[in-house]
Each structure stands twice: as structure tokens, then as C-alpha cells.
Amino acid sequence: MDWDVSQVKVVGPLQLEVAFADGTRGRVVFEPTHLTGVFTSLQNPKFFNQVRINGGAVSWPGDIDLAPDSMHAAIRKSGDWVLR
């Protein structure tokens, strides 16, 4: 799929740079207000840095992942996907 994530890299606190199978590139930015529920563990920088790609999606241990299709659409539109 075009929205499969092919690369992910931590570029700052709560910020990722991602690339997709179709060549689209951009940033994912987590605002602290988004780090609730399943995302609470991402507040820990050591845990956040364990980001990886699993099945074309950005993920972390413990079955935490981000929807690649939503991420792709937002990044194509504005270059960033800000999670509030």
C-alpha cells in the first residue's frame, strides 16, 4: 500500500520523521495532551525511542501503533501529523 511506512526516525522529543512506500515524507508530532490511555507510556523518552515499523505501521512494544492511512493523509495535506 502507498501508505505503508517504510522508514521512521525519532527527531526530537515526541517527534518522528516518517517516510512512506510512495515517497511521501513528513513529521509526526505528539502533543502532551494526546499522551493518555494507551499512549501514556510514550511519555517516557526511553520507551518512545523504541519506535519501529511493524506491518507497515509505526509501532512500539505492547501493541501500541498509529494508523498509517490517517498519518499518510495528514502528512500529504500539511507535511505534519499533529496528535492533540
N, C-alpha and C positions, 0 to 999 in steps of 0.2 A: 504494500500500500504506500501511496505517496506520503502519508502522514506517519509512517514508521520512523521512529527516532533512530538515527544512525550514529550520533555522537552526543555525549553530554559531558560537561566540564563545570566544576564549581569555579565561579569567577569573583565571588565576593560573599560576604555574609548574606545568607538566604537568597543567593542569586546563582542561576545556572545559565550557561550558554548551551544551546542545543542546535543540532543540525538534523534535517530530515532526509529521507530517501530521495525526495525530489529536488534537493539542493537548497531548500528554504532554510534560513538560519535566523536565530534570534535569541532573546533572553527570556527567562522565567524568573519572576521576582515574587517572593513571598513577603507579604506584609505581616508583621507580628500578629495582627488581629485574625489572620487566617490559620494560625497555628493552634487550633483547638481540636478536640476529638482525636481522630486517628493521626492527625498531623502534629500533635503535641511533641512527640519525640524529635521532630525536626528542629526544635529549639536548641538542641544540643549540637554544637558545631561538629564534634567528632562523629556523631550519627549522621548529620546532614552530608558530611564528606564521604559517606559510604554509598552515595548515589551510583546507580548503574543502569544499564539497559536490560530489560527483560521482556522478550517477546515484542520488541518494537516500542515499548513504553519506558519512560523514566520511572525508576522504582528504587525502593530502599528495603532493607530487611524487614520482615514482619508483614509482608504483603501490602506495603504502602506504595501506591503508584498514582500516576497522573494520566488523565485521558489524553492520548496523543492526538486524537482528531480535534478536540477542543483547543488544545495547545497550538496545533498547526494553524487552525483558522484564525486565532487571535494574533499569532505572530505574522501571518501573511497580511493581516489587516493593518497592524501598527508596529510590528517589529519586536514587541514585547507582549508577554502574557503576565499580567499582574494579578496575583491571587490575593484578594482582600477578604 
